[in-house]
Amino acid sequence: MARILIATDAWHPQVSGVVRTLETTAQLLRAWGHAVEVIEPSAFPSVPTPFYPEIPLCVMRTGRVYERILRFRPDNVHISTEGPIGFWVRRFCRRVGWRFNTSYHTRFPEYLKQLARVPEGVTYRFLKWFHGASSCMMVATPSLEKELFSRGFRSPIRRWSRGVDVGTFRPRAGTATNYPRPVLLYVGRVSHEKGIDDFLKLNTPGTKLVVGDGPARAELERTYPEAVFLGYRKGEALGEVYSAADLFVFPSRTDTFGIVVIEALASGLPVAAYPVTGPMDIITRDELGALDTDLGRAVQRALVNGNPAACREEGARYTWERCTQQFLDNLVPIR
């Protein structure tokens, strides 16, 4: 059995697809008998990231990071994020001549351009440098691989898909709701870069439900008083919200996958989204939903053509066991 070190700047109490993926992957690897060490922000002093306060920027002595690595004696090193923890673990590996993997989860160039007016080219140059030394960069979808290759990323690229808990996210017979139908659901960070404004301004009948929280919530509640903001939901409570809805709307143009999309499918919900990386890899036929550059048209088509049974069958294909096996197969020995 392997000793696997995972370095990540994304961890609890953050609520995100990255955190869910890493947490579930680590749990399964341990259940399969592997030793897993996660170097994550709670062990170090930190300050909130400007424009994204949920993500801590760790301020640590490099010696503490190096001691953790040496004490664990890993067989494999996976660097999951490009923040301070990822940077220092990468630097250690380069200094001692160890090989390592990385993964590309987040479109920081697009986010930083929108939130802080940082030119995309500057951030992409940093990311190409960061991942360029990796023995293998993992990505979730074929379209993301194609895009990154076109941008000049040249590390070997391997697939690392995502999973869904089909016990939690499932159709529930007789799930009742007092909201006028159709019920359109959004689950995710309540922030402008996620495209939530495009969802809320849709001129559609029924009810718009928003699950999640974020810096734009108060503003959006004032602007769209007809929408229902539920805050965070987890586990069974989140699964029940999915199963009470009629359609899932995924308005993001910048996510690299969208775990919430496969959670919706597993719950029997068709999906309306833009034809971008993530949705275009998942919503591949009409009975699963609709993709359109006009989100309103996507909603209309998905409500007509979506097939709950087909959605459930498709969503159930995304198992965490398969996802974790991909991760394990992609790891490289440090020497």
Disulfide bonds with the S-S distance in Angstrom:
none
